[in-house]
Amino acid sequence: MGLIVLRRLWFVIVTFFFWHLSYAQSEEKDLQGDFELELQFDNRFFFKDGLYESQERNFLSLAAQPEYNLEWGKGNHIFKISLFGRWDQHDDNRTHFDVRELYYQRVKNNWELSIGLKKVFWGVTESVHLVDVINQTDQVESFDGEQKLGQPMVHYSNLTNFGNFELFYLPYQRKRQFPAREGRVRFPEVVEREDFDIDSDMEEWRPSFAFRWSHYFGPVDIGISHFYGVGREPLFTGLGTESQEFFYPIMNQTGIDVQAVTGPMLWKVESIYRDTEFQDFLALAVGAEYTFSNIASKGLDIGVLLEYLYDERDDLAISGFANDLFIATRLAFNDVNSTEILGGMVYDLDHKSRLFSVETSRRIGDSWKVEIEARIFDNLQEAEFLHFFRDDSFLQFGLSKFF
Amino acid sequence: MKIVKLVIALLVFASTIQAQSPEEKGLSVARAADKADQGFESSLVNLKMVLRNKQGQESTRFMENKTLELTEDGDKSLIVFKSPKDVEGTATLTFTHKTTSDDQWLYLPAIKRVKRISSDNKSGPFMGSEFAYEDLSSNEVEKYGYKFLKNEQFNGSNNAVVEQDPVDPKSGYKRRVVWYNLDKNYRLEKIEFYDRKNSLLKTLTYSDYKQYEGKYWRAGKFLMVNHQTGKETELFFEDWDLKSGLADTDFSQNSLRRAGR
């Protein structure tokens, strides 16, 4: 099903694109194209054997991300395609391919119209991304939910003196992929993308709509958004029992995100209210980030981050962050190699469980980059969603080459 | 009678010049330089940055810079990184303000995120180079206190040498000494930067000047030498496009996202 959709979309966009291309070439000769490619090797090592049958401990994988940008008419016509593919040694579901972006964009003075697959990010906090609802998460790619699947859309935005107004028509819902039998960070039972229903007769073709207004007032940025349609986050009921059900509910979600800067301090607030037939709840993340910059004139910046996370779903929250604190530090050396380290901990105030993470990266030469990432699950309690992953602490090493 | 009036006028004029303190004279040079550069409206330029360490090892970066001139407030600017490839598409949008803190946003293309950043970090290095963020931000007259030091022949031209004291306590400098070329419409020839302990930290030299639109001087090369570390950074500017027709809508968060993609 998904493939047919992509083919149809591909056809529409490519036709549109070539029609515009021929128009552009006859009008103006300022076509600018740019091709990029990132190849990545990584190895993920789990400290403990898997809790569940068939799980492996060490995963080698290769990924490629080619991208092509084209613009013409003084940058007022944009075409972009960005693909992603990964091969994983053991996890067949992590071996996957996705069209991250494939869209045509028309810009005219203060408005923009885009048609195709796009990625859109909303939000301000670091530990959770509550208001960010447009794209489906690429679950097998990222634990922190920052990697997204391309979302088919028509996106219109109009920048006025009263802020930026955006409208989204999202004709198709993409389902999340979960790790395969051999994979880690999964539930006791393997769940496949196809096991999830959508709470609509139209299935994936149930359209969704979204609206966002965003503006800035001096040092303050604010965004208010509303989403109506198929939730990107699945619901699980009766997990582990005979009557278990997995599905994507129809939801209304209103979100607000605010960010303000006072000197070296950034203040962040993100909150949503989600209403579905099965549950309605409020979730909130508030935080601050203070940066000590250019320490001892050596160029080193040290940032200290603190966020409080609240979620009315309690233990049912798929995020697992019902009443938690996030404490982190960010080191940026601002050297020729852009060396950076981000270390943090999410601490559950109710269950005393801890989730540690360290991410570090450094460029080598002009076109290579090494990344090391570690995630440690510590003291997870049975009542929590994350308890399923209690033995899934891992260390990952990655090497990327850019062309 | 007319001649007498003229003589009196000249004498008054001469005495006002005499009476001008070094501070007033320094400020008037800075104002004249600011005025000489007014009216370029907007500019568009590609940059190449070459970083060189003490051992002579080099690394190169490419950027694109757009600037929108504003007179009632500070300029707006948008910088997009083209290389190194791992940061390609990373972009910054800055609204400079004459007396208050600048507004600044950073775009991270991998996750499509626009992030507000603090503009407090003026003294930190820009992209690992010898240029600090404050060295590259727009030269608003209000950002310094001034003191005229001397007139000097420099590279065969008559220069005014003016000391500038940053108003902002977050600046990494105690003072800067600036050479204004009086024969070439107040274009900058050289800046010496003194650190907070008042010892010479860096020297910036401008060269390969070209005049655009019959008025505006733009350097083709900036050379920044750090005397304390022995490192240096060169900035090369490829064909300045002045009065490039950019508008306010080219300096929004939407255009920041588009520029980085």
Boltz contact constraints between the chains, C-beta under 6 A:
constraints:
  - contact:
      token1: [A, 109]
      token2: [B, 249]
      max_distance: 6.0
  - contact:
      token1: [A, 110]
      token2: [B, 249]
      max_distance: 6.0
  - contact:
      token1: [A, 119]
      token2: [B, 112]
      max_distance: 6.0
  - contact:
      token1: [A, 121]
      token2: [B, 111]
      max_distance: 6.0
  - contact:
      token1: [A, 121]
      token2: [B, 112]
      max_distance: 6.0
  - contact:
      token1: [A, 121]
      token2: [B, 113]
      max_distance: 6.0
  - contact:
      token1: [A, 146]
      token2: [B, 111]
      max_distance: 6.0
  - contact:
      token1: [A, 159]
      token2: [B, 252]
      max_distance: 6.0
  - contact:
      token1: [A, 159]
      token2: [B, 254]
      max_distance: 6.0
  - contact:
      token1: [A, 221]
      token2: [B, 116]
      max_distance: 6.0
  - contact:
      token1: [A, 259]
      token2: [B, 116]
      max_distance: 6.0
  - contact:
      token1: [A, 261]
      token2: [B, 116]
      max_distance: 6.0
  - contact:
      token1: [A, 261]
      token2: [B, 118]
      max_distance: 6.0
  - contact:
      token1: [A, 263]
      token2: [B, 120]
      max_distance: 6.0
  - contact:
      token1: [A, 264]
      token2: [B, 118]
      max_distance: 6.0
  - contact:
      token1: [A, 264]
      token2: [B, 120]
      max_distance: 6.0
  - contact:
      token1: [A, 293]
      token2: [B, 121]
      max_distance: 6.0
  - contact:
      token1: [A, 293]
      token2: [B, 124]
      max_distance: 6.0
  - contact:
      token1: [A, 294]
      token2: [B, 123]
      max_distance: 6.0
  - contact:
      token1: [A, 294]
      token2: [B, 124]
      max_distance: 6.0
  - contact:
      token1: [A, 299]
      token2: [B, 124]
      max_distance: 6.0
  - contact:
      token1: [A, 299]
      token2: [B, 125]
      max_distance: 6.0
  - contact:
      token1: [A, 334]
      token2: [B, 124]
      max_distance: 6.0
  - contact:
      token1: [A, 334]
      token2: [B, 125]
      max_distance: 6.0
  - contact:
      token1: [A, 334]
      token2: [B, 128]
      max_distance: 6.0
  - contact:
      token1: [A, 335]
      token2: [B, 128]
      max_distance: 6.0
  - contact:
      token1: [A, 336]
      token2: [B, 51]
      max_distance: 6.0
  - contact:
      token1: [A, 336]
      token2: [B, 59]
      max_distance: 6.0
  - contact:
      token1: [A, 336]
      token2: [B, 128]
      max_distance: 6.0
  - contact:
      token1: [A, 363]
      token2: [B, 86]
      max_distance: 6.0
  - contact:
      token1: [A, 366]
      token2: [B, 84]
      max_distance: 6.0
  - contact:
      token1: [A, 367]
      token2: [B, 85]
      max_distance: 6.0
  - contact:
      token1: [A, 369]
      token2: [B, 86]
      max_distance: 6.0
  - contact:
      token1: [A, 402]
      token2: [B, 85]
      max_distance: 6.0
  - contact:
      token1: [A, 402]
      token2: [B, 86]
      max_distance: 6.0
